[in-house]
Amino acid sequence: MISSIVFVILLCTTAIIFIRRLREIRFNINLGRELDLSGNFSERFKIMARVALGQSKLVTKPVAFFMHVLIYVGFIIINIEIIEILLDGIFGTHRVLEGILGSSVYYVFIGVFEILALMVLLACVVFLIRRNIGNIRRFSGAEMTKWPTSDANIILVSEILLMLAFLTMNAADSVLLTAPTELLIANGHEHYSGFDFGGWFWISAYLTGFMPNNVDTLYIIERGCWWFHIVGVFAFSIYVLYSKHFHIFIAFPNTFYSRLKPSGEIANLEAVKKEVEMMMDPAADPYAAPLADALAPERFGAKDVEDLSWKQLMDAYSCTECGRCTSECPANQTGKLLSPRKIMMDTRDRLEEVGQMRRKEGAEASDVRSLLGDFITKEELWACTTCNACVEACPVNINPLSIIVDLRRFLVMEESAAPSELNAMFTNIENNGAPWQFTQADRGNWTDELKDK
């Protein structure tokens, strides 16, 4: 009874913290501008199934793809066992699904779970070695400070420990389940009697040789690993919401709302588009006073996170910090300051900062900091070639380029802070109707050479 009460308290506490953190993230994402991405359900669902569920964009790096699939599939399927752990923890039972599914079916499931647990464990060990000893360039960078590096290692070590606890728990349990019923009842462990154990612990069976023969000691090991496993799962579920590994959850909606337009197409600013349409409308009165209920003009481009759309902010939370975008970026490869991964990390960090401030001080709270300038520099933005390599490389369809373009728009249209080369081009377009420095009347002069021939 005491064990069940403690378990229920832990479960409720975890649920409260989990839901509270999800609400914080939802609040932060909703700070962004409105963006209508409704419609095209079937196409969006196909993209989500292919990219998020099918991991289709990871195949470009076969080794990482194989290991990632092992962890992804294995860890998800193994956590089906959490259903049984929750029921056992709440009602004080032991392996309650064995009585529901039947011994044959149940122990086949356990055997498969153990194989997957071993595969997850081995894949995590490989990733841990690869990340810390492999000297892979995309795992480094100015943005990969102590916390991002530690974050990845914490997750990998946690998964290794959880899988070890699962296998050790089963090893101790398999010995207990084969103990004489009279001995189990005499020692107060009657919950472990009456099971039709058929030797289905396929992996943990190799650990039984290290288990003691004492029933009470076996019970302590089994219960210790059981509590370690479930408390670890509870802690893991909360930790991932503060970690880059939140992509486990948010990758699905993020890929569902992927951009459907061609990669090279840059969206028009609605405010500018309306002005141009009004100028070209013969019936429009350019001197008409604005309507009394007219909305205040929006900022051109983006200076801070609230100027970005909710989808761009969701992109920031979906970033896995894998570095594939940065490793494919031609600007980064040639030594430029730009790192698309840093763009997403900076956006997320600033969003967390603004969100926390708004929740504490109110919706109108502001500070002297901004995404542009305090987190992302002009040099980073102008290093971008807008080639879309980062967009194509991202395994969860994040679009760093859209943020870069919006920040650039602010620099150009609000602050007139474009590089001198662009300013010269803008002047030529304004005066000559073309980016070149000659009048429209002279634009066809190059054909004179053809006439002579």
C-alpha positions as a Markdown table, in Angstrom:
| # | Residue | x | y | z |
|---|---|---|---|---|
| 1 | Met | 0.0 | 0.0 | 0.0 |
| 2 | Ile | 2.8 | 2.4 | 0.9 |
| 3 | Ser | 4.6 | 1.6 | -2.3 |
| 4 | Ser | 1.5 | 2.3 | -4.4 |
| 5 | Ile | 0.9 | 5.6 | -2.6 |
| 6 | Val | 4.5 | 6.7 | -3.2 |
| 7 | Phe | 4.2 | 5.6 | -6.9 |
| 8 | Val | 0.9 | 7.6 | -7.4 |
| 9 | Ile | 2.5 | 10.7 | -5.8 |
| 10 | Leu | 5.5 | 10.4 | -8.2 |
| 11 | Leu | 3.2 | 9.8 | -11.2 |
| 12 | Cys | 1.0 | 12.8 | -10.4 |
| 13 | Thr | 4.0 | 15.1 | -9.7 |
| 14 | Thr | 5.6 | 14.1 | -13.0 |
| 15 | Ala | 2.3 | 14.7 | -14.9 |
| 16 | Ile | 1.9 | 18.1 | -13.3 |
| 17 | Ile | 5.4 | 19.2 | -14.2 |
| 18 | Phe | 5.1 | 17.7 | -17.7 |
| 19 | Ile | 1.9 | 19.5 | -18.5 |
| 20 | Arg | 3.1 | 22.8 | -17.0 |
| 21 | Arg | 6.2 | 22.7 | -19.1 |
| 22 | Leu | 4.2 | 21.9 | -22.2 |
| 23 | Arg | 2.0 | 24.9 | -21.5 |
| 24 | Glu | 5.1 | 27.1 | -21.2 |
| 25 | Ile | 6.3 | 25.9 | -24.6 |
| 26 | Arg | 2.9 | 26.4 | -26.1 |
| 27 | Phe | 2.8 | 29.9 | -24.7 |
| 28 | Asn | 6.2 | 30.7 | -26.1 |
| 29 | Ile | 5.3 | 29.4 | -29.6 |
| 30 | Asn | 2.1 | 31.5 | -29.5 |
| 31 | Leu | 4.2 | 34.6 | -29.1 |
| 32 | Gly | 4.9 | 34.4 | -32.8 |
| 33 | Arg | 2.9 | 36.0 | -35.6 |
| 34 | Glu | -0.2 | 34.3 | -36.9 |
| 35 | Leu | 0.4 | 32.1 | -40.0 |
| 36 | Asp | -2.3 | 30.1 | -41.7 |
| 37 | Leu | -1.1 | 26.6 | -42.6 |
| 38 | Ser | -4.4 | 24.9 | -42.7 |
| 39 | Gly | -5.5 | 22.7 | -45.5 |
| 40 | Asn | -3.5 | 20.1 | -47.6 |
| 41 | Phe | -4.0 | 17.6 | -44.8 |
| 42 | Ser | -3.2 | 14.5 | -46.9 |
| 43 | Glu | 0.0 | 15.9 | -48.3 |
| 44 | Arg | 1.1 | 17.1 | -44.9 |
| 45 | Phe | 0.3 | 13.8 | -43.3 |
| 46 | Lys | 2.4 | 12.0 | -46.0 |
| 47 | Ile | 5.4 | 14.3 | -45.3 |
| 48 | Met | 5.1 | 13.7 | -41.5 |
| 49 | Ala | 4.9 | 9.9 | -42.0 |
| 50 | Arg | 7.9 | 9.9 | -44.4 |
| 51 | Val | 10.1 | 12.4 | -42.5 |
| 52 | Ala | 9.2 | 12.1 | -38.8 |
| 53 | Leu | 8.1 | 8.5 | -38.6 |
| 54 | Gly | 10.1 | 7.1 | -41.5 |
| 55 | Gln | 13.3 | 9.0 | -40.8 |
| 56 | Ser | 13.7 | 9.4 | -44.5 |
| 57 | Lys | 16.2 | 12.3 | -44.4 |
| 58 | Leu | 18.7 | 10.5 | -42.2 |
| 59 | Val | 19.6 | 8.0 | -44.9 |
| 60 | Thr | 22.3 | 10.3 | -46.3 |
| 61 | Lys | 24.5 | 9.2 | -43.4 |
| 62 | Pro | 23.9 | 5.4 | -43.3 |
| 63 | Val | 25.8 | 4.6 | -40.0 |
| 64 | Ala | 24.0 | 7.3 | -38.1 |
| 65 | Phe | 20.7 | 6.4 | -39.7 |
| 66 | Phe | 21.0 | 2.7 | -38.7 |
| 67 | Met | 21.9 | 3.6 | -35.1 |
| 68 | His | 19.3 | 6.2 | -34.8 |
| 69 | Val | 16.6 | 3.8 | -36.0 |
| 70 | Leu | 17.7 | 1.2 | -33.5 |
| 71 | Ile | 17.3 | 3.8 | -30.7 |
| 72 | Tyr | 14.1 | 5.3 | -32.1 |
| 73 | Val | 12.3 | 2.0 | -32.7 |
| 74 | Gly | 13.7 | 0.2 | -29.8 |
| 75 | Phe | 13.1 | 2.9 | -27.2 |
| 76 | Ile | 9.5 | 3.6 | -28.4 |
| 77 | Ile | 8.5 | -0.1 | -28.4 |
| 78 | Ile | 10.2 | -0.9 | -25.1 |
| 79 | Asn | 8.2 | 1.9 | -23.4 |
| 80 | Ile | 5.1 | 0.0 | -24.2 |
| 81 | Glu | 6.2 | -1.9 | -21.0 |
| 82 | Ile | 5.5 | 1.4 | -19.2 |
| 83 | Ile | 1.8 | 0.5 | -19.4 |
| 84 | Glu | 2.4 | -2.5 | -17.2 |
| 85 | Ile | 4.7 | -0.7 | -14.9 |
| 86 | Leu | 2.1 | 2.0 | -14.3 |
| 87 | Leu | -0.6 | -0.6 | -13.6 |
| 88 | Asp | 1.7 | -2.6 | -11.3 |
| 89 | Gly | 2.8 | 0.6 | -9.5 |
| 90 | Ile | -0.8 | 1.9 | -8.9 |
| 91 | Phe | -2.4 | -1.4 | -7.9 |
| 92 | Gly | 0.6 | -3.1 | -6.2 |
| 93 | Thr | 0.5 | -6.1 | -8.6 |
| 94 | His | 3.4 | -7.8 | -10.4 |
| 95 | Arg | 3.5 | -8.3 | -14.1 |
| 96 | Val | -0.2 | -7.8 | -14.4 |
| 97 | Leu | -0.3 | -8.2 | -18.2 |
| 98 | Glu | 1.0 | -11.8 | -17.9 |
| 99 | Gly | -2.5 | -12.8 | -16.6 |
| 100 | Ile | -4.3 | -10.7 | -19.2 |
| 101 | Leu | -2.2 | -11.8 | -22.3 |
| 102 | Gly | -1.4 | -15.3 | -21.2 |
| 103 | Ser | 2.1 | -16.6 | -20.5 |
| 104 | Ser | 3.0 | -17.6 | -24.1 |
| 105 | Val | 2.2 | -14.2 | -25.6 |
| 106 | Tyr | 3.4 | -12.2 | -22.7 |
| 107 | Tyr | 6.9 | -13.7 | -22.5 |
| 108 | Val | 7.4 | -13.5 | -26.3 |
| 109 | Phe | 6.8 | -9.7 | -25.9 |
| 110 | Ile | 9.3 | -9.6 | -23.0 |
| 111 | Gly | 11.8 | -11.5 | -25.1 |
| 112 | Val | 11.4 | -9.1 | -28.0 |
| 113 | Phe | 11.7 | -6.1 | -25.6 |
| 114 | Glu | 14.9 | -7.5 | -24.3 |
| 115 | Ile | 16.5 | -7.8 | -27.8 |
| 116 | Leu | 15.5 | -4.2 | -28.5 |
| 117 | Ala | 16.8 | -3.1 | -25.2 |
| 118 | Leu | 20.2 | -4.6 | -26.0 |
| 119 | Met | 20.2 | -3.0 | -29.4 |
| 120 | Val | 19.3 | 0.4 | -27.9 |
| 121 | Leu | 22.1 | 0.0 | -25.3 |
| 122 | Leu | 24.7 | -0.9 | -27.9 |
| 123 | Ala | 23.6 | 2.0 | -30.2 |
| 124 | Cys | 23.8 | 4.5 | -27.4 |
| 125 | Val | 27.3 | 3.2 | -26.5 |
| 126 | Val | 28.4 | 3.7 | -30.2 |
| 127 | Phe | 26.9 | 7.2 | -30.3 |
| 128 | Leu | 28.6 | 8.1 | -27.0 |
| 129 | Ile | 32.0 | 7.0 | -28.3 |
| 130 | Arg | 31.4 | 8.5 | -31.7 |
| 131 | Arg | 30.3 | 11.9 | -30.2 |
| 132 | Asn | 33.2 | 12.2 | -27.7 |
| 133 | Ile | 36.1 | 10.4 | -29.4 |
| 134 | Gly | 35.1 | 10.3 | -33.1 |
| 135 | Asn | 36.2 | 13.9 | -33.7 |
| 136 | Ile | 33.3 | 14.5 | -36.0 |
| 137 | Arg | 33.3 | 18.2 | -37.2 |
| 138 | Arg | 29.6 | 18.8 | -37.1 |
| 139 | Phe | 29.5 | 18.0 | -33.4 |
| 140 | Ser | 31.8 | 21.0 | -32.7 |
| 141 | Gly | 31.4 | 24.8 | -33.3 |
| 142 | Ala | 31.2 | 28.0 | -31.4 |
| 143 | Glu | 27.6 | 27.4 | -30.4 |
| 144 | Met | 28.4 | 23.9 | -29.0 |
| 145 | Thr | 29.3 | 25.1 | -25.6 |
| 146 | Lys | 29.4 | 23.0 | -22.4 |
| 147 | Trp | 25.6 | 22.7 | -22.0 |
| 148 | Pro | 24.8 | 21.5 | -25.6 |
| 149 | Thr | 27.6 | 18.9 | -25.4 |
| 150 | Ser | 26.6 | 17.8 | -21.9 |
| 151 | Asp | 22.9 | 17.6 | -23.0 |
| 152 | Ala | 23.6 | 15.0 | -25.6 |
| 153 | Asn | 25.8 | 12.9 | -23.3 |
| 154 | Ile | 23.2 | 13.1 | -20.5 |
| 155 | Ile | 20.6 | 11.6 | -22.7 |
| 156 | Leu | 22.8 | 8.8 | -24.0 |
| 157 | Val | 24.0 | 7.8 | -20.6 |
| 158 | Ser | 20.5 | 7.9 | -19.2 |
| 159 | Glu | 19.2 | 5.6 | -22.0 |
| 160 | Ile | 22.1 | 3.2 | -21.3 |
| 161 | Leu | 21.4 | 3.1 | -17.5 |
| 162 | Leu | 17.6 | 2.6 | -18.2 |
| 163 | Met | 18.3 | -0.3 | -20.5 |
| 164 | Leu | 20.7 | -1.9 | -18.0 |
| 165 | Ala | 18.2 | -1.5 | -15.2 |
| 166 | Phe | 15.5 | -3.1 | -17.4 |
| 167 | Leu | 17.7 | -6.1 | -18.2 |
| 168 | Thr | 19.0 | -6.5 | -14.6 |
| 169 | Met | 15.4 | -6.3 | -13.3 |
| 170 | Asn | 14.4 | -9.1 | -15.6 |
| 171 | Ala | 17.4 | -11.2 | -14.7 |
| 172 | Ala | 16.6 | -11.0 | -11.0 |
| 173 | Asp | 12.9 | -11.5 | -11.6 |
| 174 | Ser | 13.5 | -14.6 | -13.8 |
| 175 | Val | 15.4 | -16.2 | -10.9 |
| 176 | Leu | 12.6 | -15.2 | -8.4 |
| 177 | Leu | 9.9 | -16.6 | -10.7 |
| 178 | Thr | 11.6 | -20.1 | -10.7 |
| 179 | Ala | 12.0 | -20.1 | -6.9 |
| 180 | Pro | 9.8 | -22.6 | -5.0 |
| 181 | Thr | 6.4 | -21.2 | -4.2 |
| 182 | Glu | 6.7 | -22.2 | -0.5 |
| 183 | Leu | 10.0 | -20.2 | -0.2 |
| 184 | Leu | 8.5 | -17.1 | -1.8 |
| 185 | Ile | 5.5 | -17.2 | 0.5 |
| 186 | Ala | 7.6 | -17.8 | 3.6 |
| 187 | Asn | 9.7 | -14.7 | 2.8 |
| 188 | Gly | 6.7 | -12.5 | 2.1 |
| 189 | His | 7.1 | -12.4 | -1.7 |
| 190 | Glu | 4.0 | -14.2 | -2.7 |
| 191 | His | 3.5 | -11.8 | -5.6 |
| 192 | Tyr | 6.3 | -13.7 | -7.5 |
| 193 | Ser | 4.6 | -17.1 | -7.2 |
| 194 | Gly | 2.2 | -18.7 | -9.6 |
| 195 | Phe | 3.8 | -17.5 | -12.8 |
| 196 | Asp | 4.2 | -19.9 | -15.7 |
| 197 | Phe | 7.8 | -18.9 | -16.5 |
| 198 | Gly | 9.0 | -20.5 | -19.8 |
| 199 | Gly | 12.5 | -19.1 | -20.1 |
| 200 | Trp | 11.5 | -16.2 | -22.3 |
| 201 | Phe | 14.0 | -13.7 | -20.9 |
| 202 | Trp | 16.2 | -14.1 | -23.9 |
| 203 | Ile | 18.9 | -11.5 | -23.0 |
| 204 | Ser | 18.8 | -11.2 | -19.3 |
| 205 | Ala | 19.0 | -15.0 | -19.0 |
| 206 | Tyr | 22.8 | -14.5 | -19.5 |
| 207 | Leu | 22.9 | -12.3 | -16.4 |
| 208 | Thr | 21.2 | -14.8 | -14.1 |
| 209 | Gly | 24.6 | -16.3 | -13.3 |
| 210 | Phe | 25.6 | -13.1 | -11.6 |
| 211 | Met | 22.5 | -13.1 | -9.4 |
| 212 | Pro | 22.6 | -14.3 | -5.8 |
| 213 | Asn | 20.6 | -17.3 | -4.5 |
| 214 | Asn | 19.1 | -15.5 | -1.6 |
| 215 | Val | 15.4 | -14.7 | -2.2 |
| 216 | Asp | 15.4 | -11.5 | -0.2 |
| 217 | Thr | 18.5 | -10.2 | -2.0 |
| 218 | Leu | 17.0 | -11.0 | -5.3 |
| 219 | Tyr | 13.8 | -9.1 | -4.3 |
| 220 | Ile | 15.9 | -6.0 | -3.4 |
| 221 | Ile | 17.7 | -6.1 | -6.7 |
| 222 | Glu | 14.5 | -6.6 | -8.7 |
| 223 | Arg | 12.6 | -3.8 | -6.8 |
| 224 | Gly | 15.6 | -1.5 | -6.9 |
| 225 | Cys | 15.9 | -1.8 | -10.6 |
| 226 | Trp | 12.2 | -1.5 | -11.0 |
| 227 | Trp | 12.1 | 1.8 | -9.1 |
| 228 | Phe | 15.2 | 3.1 | -10.8 |
| 229 | His | 13.7 | 2.3 | -14.2 |
| 230 | Ile | 10.4 | 4.0 | -13.6 |
| 231 | Val | 11.7 | 7.0 | -11.7 |
| 232 | Gly | 14.3 | 7.3 | -14.5 |
| 233 | Val | 11.5 | 7.3 | -17.1 |
| 234 | Phe | 9.6 | 9.9 | -15.1 |
| 235 | Ala | 12.8 | 12.1 | -14.9 |
| 236 | Phe | 13.6 | 11.5 | -18.5 |
| 237 | Ser | 10.1 | 12.6 | -19.7 |
| 238 | Ile | 10.5 | 15.9 | -17.8 |
| 239 | Tyr | 14.1 | 16.5 | -18.8 |
| 240 | Val | 13.5 | 16.1 | -22.5 |
| 241 | Leu | 11.1 | 19.1 | -22.4 |
| 242 | Tyr | 14.0 | 21.3 | -21.4 |
| 243 | Ser | 16.4 | 19.6 | -23.7 |
| 244 | Lys | 17.1 | 19.5 | -27.5 |
| 245 | His | 15.6 | 16.0 | -27.3 |
| 246 | Phe | 12.2 | 17.6 | -27.2 |
| 247 | His | 12.2 | 16.8 | -30.9 |
| 248 | Ile | 11.1 | 13.3 | -29.9 |
| 249 | Phe | 7.6 | 14.9 | -29.5 |
| 250 | Ile | 7.6 | 18.0 | -31.6 |
| 251 | Ala | 9.1 | 16.6 | -34.7 |
| 252 | Phe | 5.7 | 15.2 | -35.7 |
| 253 | Pro | 3.7 | 18.5 | -35.7 |
| 254 | Asn | 6.7 | 20.4 | -37.1 |
| 255 | Thr | 7.1 | 18.1 | -40.1 |
| 256 | Phe | 3.3 | 18.1 | -40.5 |
| 257 | Tyr | 3.4 | 21.9 | -41.0 |
| 258 | Ser | 6.4 | 21.7 | -43.3 |
| 259 | Arg | 6.7 | 24.3 | -46.1 |
| 260 | Leu | 4.9 | 23.1 | -49.2 |
| 261 | Lys | 6.0 | 25.8 | -51.6 |
| 262 | Pro | 9.2 | 25.4 | -53.7 |
| 263 | Ser | 12.4 | 26.0 | -51.6 |
| 264 | Gly | 13.6 | 28.9 | -53.7 |
| 265 | Glu | 10.4 | 30.9 | -53.4 |
| 266 | Ile | 10.6 | 33.7 | -50.8 |
| 267 | Ala | 7.2 | 34.9 | -49.5 |
| 268 | Asn | 6.2 | 38.4 | -50.0 |
| 269 | Leu | 5.6 | 40.7 | -47.0 |
| 270 | Glu | 1.9 | 41.2 | -46.8 |
| 271 | Ala | 2.2 | 44.9 | -45.7 |
| 272 | Val | 4.4 | 45.7 | -48.7 |
| 273 | Lys | 2.2 | 43.7 | -51.1 |
| 274 | Lys | -0.9 | 45.7 | -50.0 |
| 275 | Glu | 0.9 | 49.0 | -50.5 |
| 276 | Val | 2.0 | 48.0 | -54.0 |
| 277 | Glu | -1.5 | 46.7 | -54.9 |
| 278 | Met | -3.0 | 50.0 | -53.7 |
| 279 | Met | -0.5 | 52.0 | -55.8 |
| 280 | Met | -1.4 | 50.1 | -58.9 |
| 281 | Asp | -5.2 | 50.3 | -58.3 |
| 282 | Pro | -6.5 | 53.2 | -60.4 |
| 283 | Ala | -9.5 | 53.6 | -58.1 |
| 284 | Ala | -7.4 | 53.9 | -54.9 |
| 285 | Asp | -7.0 | 57.3 | -53.3 |
| 286 | Pro | -3.4 | 57.7 | -52.2 |
| 287 | Tyr | -4.3 | 60.7 | -50.0 |
| 288 | Ala | -7.2 | 59.0 | -48.2 |
| 289 | Ala | -6.9 | 59.1 | -44.4 |
| 290 | Pro | -6.5 | 55.7 | -42.7 |
| 291 | Leu | -9.7 | 54.1 | -41.3 |
| 292 | Ala | -10.3 | 54.7 | -37.6 |
| 293 | Asp | -10.1 | 50.9 | -36.9 |
| 294 | Ala | -7.1 | 50.3 | -39.1 |
| 295 | Leu | -4.4 | 48.2 | -37.5 |
| 296 | Ala | -1.0 | 49.7 | -36.8 |
| 297 | Pro | 1.5 | 48.9 | -39.5 |
| 298 | Glu | 3.5 | 45.8 | -38.8 |
| 299 | Arg | 7.3 | 45.9 | -38.5 |
| 300 | Phe | 9.0 | 45.0 | -41.8 |
| 301 | Gly | 11.0 | 41.8 | -41.2 |
| 302 | Ala | 11.9 | 40.6 | -37.8 |
| 303 | Lys | 14.0 | 42.1 | -35.0 |
| 304 | Asp | 12.9 | 39.9 | -32.1 |
| 305 | Val | 11.2 | 36.5 | -31.7 |
| 306 | Glu | 7.7 | 38.0 | -31.5 |
| 307 | Asp | 8.2 | 39.2 | -35.1 |
| 308 | Leu | 8.7 | 35.7 | -36.3 |
| 309 | Ser | 5.8 | 33.3 | -37.1 |
| 310 | Trp | 4.7 | 30.6 | -34.7 |
| 311 | Lys | 6.0 | 28.0 | -37.2 |
| 312 | Gln | 9.5 | 29.6 | -37.1 |
| 313 | Leu | 9.4 | 29.4 | -33.3 |
| 314 | Met | 8.2 | 25.8 | -33.5 |
| 315 | Asp | 11.2 | 25.2 | -35.8 |
| 316 | Ala | 13.5 | 26.5 | -33.0 |
| 317 | Tyr | 12.1 | 24.0 | -30.5 |
| 318 | Ser | 12.4 | 21.2 | -33.0 |
| 319 | Cys | 16.1 | 21.6 | -33.6 |
| 320 | Thr | 18.1 | 18.5 | -32.6 |
| 321 | Glu | 21.4 | 20.4 | -32.8 |
| 322 | Cys | 22.7 | 17.6 | -35.0 |
| 323 | Gly | 24.7 | 20.0 | -37.1 |
| 324 | Arg | 23.7 | 18.6 | -40.5 |
| 325 | Cys | 22.6 | 22.1 | -41.6 |
| 326 | Thr | 25.9 | 23.7 | -40.6 |
| 327 | Ser | 28.0 | 20.9 | -42.1 |
| 328 | Glu | 26.2 | 21.5 | -45.5 |
| 329 | Cys | 26.4 | 25.3 | -45.3 |
| 330 | Pro | 28.8 | 26.6 | -47.9 |
| 331 | Ala | 29.3 | 29.8 | -46.0 |
| 332 | Asn | 30.3 | 27.9 | -42.9 |
| 333 | Gln | 32.6 | 25.6 | -44.9 |
| 334 | Thr | 34.5 | 28.6 | -46.2 |
| 335 | Gly | 35.1 | 29.9 | -42.6 |
| 336 | Lys | 32.3 | 32.4 | -42.5 |
| 337 | Leu | 30.7 | 33.2 | -39.1 |
| 338 | Leu | 27.3 | 31.8 | -40.1 |
| 339 | Ser | 26.1 | 28.5 | -38.6 |
| 340 | Pro | 22.4 | 27.7 | -39.3 |
| 341 | Arg | 22.4 | 25.5 | -36.2 |
| 342 | Lys | 23.4 | 28.5 | -34.1 |
| 343 | Ile | 20.5 | 30.6 | -35.7 |
| 344 | Met | 18.0 | 28.0 | -34.4 |
| 345 | Met | 19.7 | 27.7 | -31.0 |
| 346 | Asp | 19.8 | 31.4 | -30.5 |
| 347 | Thr | 16.2 | 31.8 | -31.5 |
| 348 | Arg | 15.2 | 29.1 | -29.0 |
| 349 | Asp | 17.3 | 30.7 | -26.2 |
| 350 | Arg | 15.9 | 34.2 | -26.9 |
| 351 | Leu | 12.3 | 32.7 | -27.0 |
| 352 | Glu | 12.8 | 31.1 | -23.6 |
| 353 | Glu | 14.0 | 34.4 | -22.2 |
| 354 | Val | 11.1 | 36.4 | -23.6 |
| 355 | Gly | 8.6 | 33.8 | -22.7 |
| 356 | Gln | 9.8 | 33.7 | -19.1 |
| 357 | Met | 9.7 | 37.5 | -18.9 |
| 358 | Arg | 6.2 | 37.7 | -20.3 |
| 359 | Arg | 4.8 | 35.1 | -18.0 |
| 360 | Lys | 6.2 | 36.9 | -14.9 |
| 361 | Glu | 5.7 | 40.5 | -15.9 |
| 362 | Gly | 2.8 | 40.4 | -18.3 |
| 363 | Ala | 2.1 | 40.4 | -22.0 |
| 364 | Glu | 3.5 | 43.9 | -22.6 |
| 365 | Ala | 6.8 | 43.3 | -20.8 |
| 366 | Ser | 10.0 | 44.0 | -22.7 |
| 367 | Asp | 13.7 | 44.4 | -22.2 |
| 368 | Val | 16.6 | 46.1 | -24.0 |
| 369 | Arg | 17.7 | 42.9 | -25.7 |
| 370 | Ser | 16.6 | 41.5 | -29.0 |
| 371 | Leu | 17.3 | 38.4 | -31.2 |
| 372 | Leu | 19.0 | 40.6 | -33.8 |
| 373 | Gly | 22.2 | 42.1 | -32.3 |
| 374 | Asp | 22.3 | 40.4 | -28.9 |
| 375 | Phe | 22.1 | 36.9 | -30.2 |
| 376 | Ile | 22.5 | 36.9 | -34.0 |
| 377 | Thr | 24.9 | 39.4 | -35.6 |
| 378 | Lys | 24.7 | 41.2 | -38.9 |
| 379 | Glu | 27.8 | 39.4 | -40.1 |
| 380 | Glu | 26.2 | 36.0 | -39.7 |
| 381 | Leu | 23.1 | 37.1 | -41.6 |
| 382 | Trp | 24.9 | 38.6 | -44.6 |
| 383 | Ala | 27.2 | 35.5 | -44.9 |
| 384 | Cys | 24.2 | 33.5 | -46.0 |
| 385 | Thr | 23.9 | 32.7 | -49.7 |
| 386 | Thr | 20.2 | 31.6 | -49.5 |
| 387 | Cys | 21.1 | 28.4 | -51.2 |
| 388 | Asn | 18.7 | 26.3 | -49.1 |
| 389 | Ala | 21.4 | 23.7 | -48.3 |
| 390 | Cys | 20.5 | 23.9 | -44.6 |
| 391 | Val | 16.8 | 23.4 | -45.3 |
| 392 | Glu | 17.4 | 20.4 | -47.4 |
| 393 | Ala | 19.8 | 18.8 | -44.9 |
| 394 | Cys | 17.5 | 19.1 | -41.8 |
| 395 | Pro | 16.1 | 15.8 | -40.7 |
| 396 | Val | 12.9 | 17.4 | -39.4 |
| 397 | Asn | 12.3 | 20.0 | -42.1 |
| 398 | Ile | 13.4 | 23.1 | -40.1 |
| 399 | Asn | 13.9 | 26.2 | -42.2 |
| 400 | Pro | 16.7 | 28.4 | -40.8 |
| 401 | Leu | 16.7 | 30.4 | -44.0 |
| 402 | Ser | 13.3 | 31.9 | -43.3 |
| 403 | Ile | 14.5 | 33.4 | -40.1 |
| 404 | Ile | 17.7 | 34.7 | -41.7 |
| 405 | Val | 15.6 | 36.4 | -44.5 |
| 406 | Asp | 13.2 | 38.0 | -42.0 |
| 407 | Leu | 16.1 | 39.4 | -40.0 |
| 408 | Arg | 17.7 | 40.7 | -43.1 |
| 409 | Arg | 14.5 | 42.4 | -44.1 |
| 410 | Phe | 14.4 | 44.3 | -40.9 |
| 411 | Leu | 18.0 | 45.5 | -41.5 |
| 412 | Val | 17.2 | 46.6 | -45.0 |
| 413 | Met | 13.7 | 48.0 | -44.7 |
| 414 | Glu | 13.7 | 49.3 | -41.1 |
| 415 | Glu | 17.3 | 50.4 | -40.5 |
| 416 | Ser | 18.7 | 50.8 | -44.0 |
| 417 | Ala | 21.6 | 48.8 | -42.8 |
| 418 | Ala | 22.4 | 46.7 | -45.9 |
| 419 | Pro | 26.0 | 46.2 | -47.1 |
| 420 | Ser | 27.3 | 48.9 | -49.5 |
| 421 | Glu | 27.1 | 46.5 | -52.4 |
| 422 | Leu | 23.4 | 46.0 | -51.9 |
| 423 | Asn | 22.7 | 49.6 | -51.3 |
| 424 | Ala | 24.3 | 50.4 | -54.7 |
| 425 | Met | 22.1 | 47.8 | -56.3 |
| 426 | Phe | 19.0 | 49.2 | -54.6 |
| 427 | Thr | 19.9 | 52.7 | -55.9 |
| 428 | Asn | 20.4 | 51.5 | -59.4 |
| 429 | Ile | 17.0 | 49.7 | -59.3 |
| 430 | Glu | 15.3 | 52.8 | -58.0 |
| 431 | Asn | 16.9 | 55.1 | -60.6 |
| 432 | Asn | 17.5 | 52.9 | -63.6 |
| 433 | Gly | 14.9 | 50.1 | -63.2 |
| 434 | Ala | 17.8 | 47.5 | -63.2 |
| 435 | Pro | 20.6 | 46.6 | -60.8 |
| 436 | Trp | 23.2 | 47.8 | -63.3 |
| 437 | Gln | 24.6 | 51.3 | -63.3 |
| 438 | Phe | 23.4 | 52.7 | -66.6 |
| 439 | Thr | 20.1 | 54.2 | -67.7 |
| 440 | Gln | 17.2 | 52.3 | -69.2 |
| 441 | Ala | 17.8 | 53.9 | -72.6 |
| 442 | Asp | 21.2 | 52.3 | -72.7 |
| 443 | Arg | 20.2 | 48.8 | -71.6 |
| 444 | Gly | 20.1 | 47.5 | -75.2 |
| 445 | Asn | 23.4 | 49.0 | -76.3 |
| 446 | Trp | 25.1 | 45.7 | -76.1 |
| 447 | Thr | 23.2 | 44.6 | -79.2 |
| 448 | Asp | 25.0 | 47.2 | -81.4 |
| 449 | Glu | 27.9 | 44.8 | -81.7 |
| 450 | Leu | 25.6 | 42.2 | -83.1 |
| 451 | Lys | 24.2 | 44.6 | -85.8 |
| 452 | Asp | 27.7 | 45.2 | -87.1 |
| 453 | Lys | 28.1 | 41.5 | -87.7 |
